[in-house]
Amino acid sequence: MSENSENPGQIIRVLLVEDHQLTRIGLKTVLERTPDIKIIGEAENGEEAVRKVGELDPDVVLMDVGMPIMDGIEAVQKIREQYQDINTIMLTSHDNERDIMASLSAGACGYCLKDVEPERLYTAIRAVNSGDIWLDSTIANRVMNMYERRDAITQRTEQKKEESTGSQQRGANMPPLPDPLSPRELEVLQLLVDGLSNQEIADKLIISLATAKTHVRNILNKLAVDDRTQAAVSAMRRGLV
């Protein structure tokens, strides 16, 4: 069986959050087929998930969206606020735009549908554990389409503003960044917009993976966004790339 390509031999500790017992049993069985992923705990609702994250300190949380007491979206937001180093993947049958965007905005690092193939789920867990964003291909297409629609509306609005004010520079009406990006961060941002992963960015710039991750994290913080897709949209709106 394949091991974690980022760090062979590393065990990824996973908290499984799902309100249906049979589904939890099935997921646990599937995930324990691979040697580098271990289920260290289970929760039946978002409230219990937040508490167990504090108790167990998992590497990755697999979170359902629709659950009693506290849903997965609210739970992700609370986990992100309290434990910033914990990465969460939404594993759900919900594929509507509202839940997708709410989950990503809350701080989820991945979004998978429950009919995902086991190997793809392993890949998602490894990718998110290494600091990347992972979206099911169907979800990724929806996200890009949503951002393209929003970006088109924004561009038309900005164009009208420029025509009325005589502005010649895209992004001139946006407030400046409190902490501007460094030249190296601008390089990384361009590669991020081009769709490169952290490892591909590291290879392209001949830097370590850890350094690439640090640059990406700093870029997200400076642009005040939660994920790489939002960073790309913000960068294009500001004329940074």
C-alpha positions in Angstrom: 0.0 0.0 0.0 1.1 3.6 -0.6 2.5 5.7 2.2 2.3 9.4 2.8 4.4 10.9 0.0 5.2 14.0 2.0 6.7 12.1 4.9 6.9 8.3 4.5 6.0 6.5 7.7 4.1 9.4 9.2 0.8 8.5 10.7 -2.0 11.0 10.0 -4.3 11.1 13.0 -8.0 11.6 12.0 -11.1 12.5 13.9 -14.2 11.2 12.2 -17.4 13.3 12.7 -20.6 11.7 11.4 -24.0 11.3 13.0 -24.9 8.0 11.3 -23.2 5.0 13.1 -23.2 2.7 10.1 -21.6 5.3 7.9 -18.9 5.9 10.6 -18.2 2.2 10.7 -17.9 2.0 7.0 -15.6 5.0 6.8 -13.4 3.7 9.6 -13.1 0.4 7.8 -12.1 2.0 4.6 -9.6 4.5 6.1 -7.9 1.8 8.2 -6.9 -0.1 5.0 -4.0 2.3 4.5 -1.1 2.3 7.0 -0.5 6.0 7.2 -4.1 7.0 8.3 -5.4 6.2 11.8 -8.9 7.1 13.3 -8.1 8.3 16.8 -11.7 9.3 17.7 -15.3 9.7 16.6 -18.0 12.3 17.2 -21.8 12.3 16.4 -22.3 16.1 16.1 -20.4 19.3 15.8 -20.5 20.2 19.4 -18.9 16.9 20.3 -16.4 17.4 17.5 -15.1 20.7 18.8 -14.7 19.2 22.3 -12.8 16.1 21.0 -10.5 18.2 18.8 -9.3 19.9 22.0 -8.9 16.5 23.8 -7.3 14.5 21.0 -5.5 17.1 18.9 -6.0 15.3 15.5 -4.1 16.2 12.3 -7.2 16.1 10.2 -11.0 16.2 10.9 -13.4 14.5 8.5 -16.6 16.4 9.1 -20.2 15.8 7.9 -22.3 18.9 7.1 -25.8 18.1 8.3 -25.8 16.9 11.9 -27.9 17.5 15.0 -27.1 19.9 17.9 -24.4 21.7 15.9 -23.9 21.3 12.1 -20.5 20.7 10.5 -20.2 24.3 9.1 -20.5 25.9 12.6 -18.2 23.3 14.0 -15.5 24.0 11.4 -15.7 27.7 12.2 -15.3 27.1 16.0 -12.4 24.7 15.4 -10.7 27.2 13.1 -11.1 29.9 15.7 -9.8 27.8 18.6 -7.3 25.5 16.9 -5.8 27.1 13.8 -3.5 24.3 13.0 -6.2 21.7 12.7 -7.3 21.1 9.1 -10.8 19.9 8.2 -12.3 18.1 5.2 -16.0 18.2 4.7 -17.1 14.6 3.8 -20.8 14.9 2.9 -23.6 14.2 0.4 -24.5 17.9 0.3 -23.4 19.4 -3.0 -25.3 22.6 -3.1 -23.5 25.9 -3.6 -24.6 27.4 -0.3 -23.1 24.6 1.8 -19.9 24.5 -0.3 -19.2 28.2 0.0 -20.3 28.3 3.7 -17.9 25.4 4.5 -15.0 27.0 2.6 -15.7 30.4 4.2 -15.8 28.8 7.6 -12.3 27.5 7.1 -12.6 23.9 5.7 -9.5 22.9 3.8 -11.3 20.2 1.7 -14.7 19.2 0.4 -15.5 15.6 -0.7 -18.7 13.9 -1.6 -19.4 10.6 0.2 -19.3 8.6 -3.0 -15.6 9.5 -3.4 -13.4 6.5 -4.3 -11.2 5.3 -1.3 -7.9 6.2 -3.0 -9.2 9.7 -3.7 -10.2 10.1 0.0 -6.7 9.0 1.1 -5.2 11.5 -1.3 -7.5 14.3 0.1 -6.5 13.5 3.7 -2.8 13.5 2.8 -3.0 16.7 0.7 -4.9 18.6 3.5 -2.5 17.3 6.1 0.4 18.7 4.1 -1.2 22.1 4.0 -2.9 22.0 0.6 -6.6 22.7 -0.3 -8.4 19.6 -1.8 -11.7 19.7 -3.5 -13.6 16.9 -5.2 -13.4 17.4 -8.9 -17.2 18.1 -9.2 -17.0 20.5 -6.3 -13.9 22.2 -7.7 -15.7 22.9 -11.0 -18.6 24.4 -9.2 -16.3 26.6 -7.1 -14.5 27.9 -10.1 -17.7 28.6 -11.9 -19.1 30.5 -8.9 -15.9 32.6 -8.7 -15.9 33.2 -12.4 -19.5 34.4 -12.2 -18.7 36.7 -9.3 -15.5 37.9 -10.8 -17.3 38.8 -14.1 -19.9 40.8 -12.1 -17.1 42.5 -10.1 -15.2 43.3 -13.3 -18.2 44.8 -14.9 -18.9 46.9 -11.8 -15.3 48.1 -11.7 -15.3 48.9 -15.3 -18.3 51.1 -14.8 -16.6 52.8 -11.9 -13.5 53.4 -14.0 -15.5 54.8 -16.8 -17.2 57.2 -14.5 -14.1 58.3 -12.5 -11.5 58.1 -15.3 -9.5 55.5 -13.3 -7.0 53.7 -15.5 -5.7 51.2 -13.0 -7.5 48.0 -12.0 -8.0 47.8 -8.3 -7.5 51.5 -7.7 -10.8 51.7 -5.8 -9.7 49.0 -3.4 -8.0 49.9 -0.1 -4.3 49.1 0.0 -3.1 46.0 1.9 -2.0 46.9 5.4 1.0 44.6 4.9 2.1 44.5 1.2 3.4 41.3 -0.3 7.1 40.9 -0.7 8.7 40.2 -4.2 9.0 36.6 -3.3 5.4 36.4 -2.1 4.3 37.9 -5.4 6.2 35.2 -7.2 4.5 32.5 -5.1 1.1 34.2 -5.6 1.5 34.0 -9.4 2.2 30.3 -9.2 -0.7 29.8 -6.8 -3.0 31.6 -9.3 -1.6 29.3 -12.0 -2.9 26.3 -10.0 0.4 24.9 -8.7 0.4 22.9 -5.5 2.8 23.7 -2.6 5.2 21.0 -3.7 5.1 22.3 -7.3 5.8 25.8 -6.1 8.7 24.6 -4.0 10.2 22.7 -7.1 9.6 25.7 -9.4 11.3 28.2 -7.1 14.0 25.7 -5.8 12.9 26.1 -2.2 11.9 23.7 0.5 8.3 22.5 0.9 8.2 24.1 4.3 9.3 27.5 2.9 6.6 27.3 0.2 3.9 26.5 2.8 5.1 29.5 4.9 4.9 31.8 1.9 1.4 30.6 1.0 0.2 31.0 4.6 1.6 34.5 4.7 -0.1 35.4 1.5 -3.5 34.2 2.8 -3.0 36.2 6.0 -2.0 39.4 4.1 -4.9 39.1 1.7 -7.2 38.3 4.6 -8.6 35.2 2.8 -9.2 31.7 4.0 -8.1 29.6 1.0 -6.1 29.5 -2.2 -9.1 30.0 -4.5 -10.1 33.2 -2.6 -6.4 34.3 -2.7 -6.4 33.9 -6.5 -9.6 35.9 -6.9 -8.4 38.7 -4.6 -5.0 38.9 -6.4 -6.7 39.3 -9.7 -9.1 41.9 -8.4 -6.2 43.9 -6.9 -4.2 43.6 -10.1 -1.4 41.8 -8.3 -1.0 39.2 -11.0 
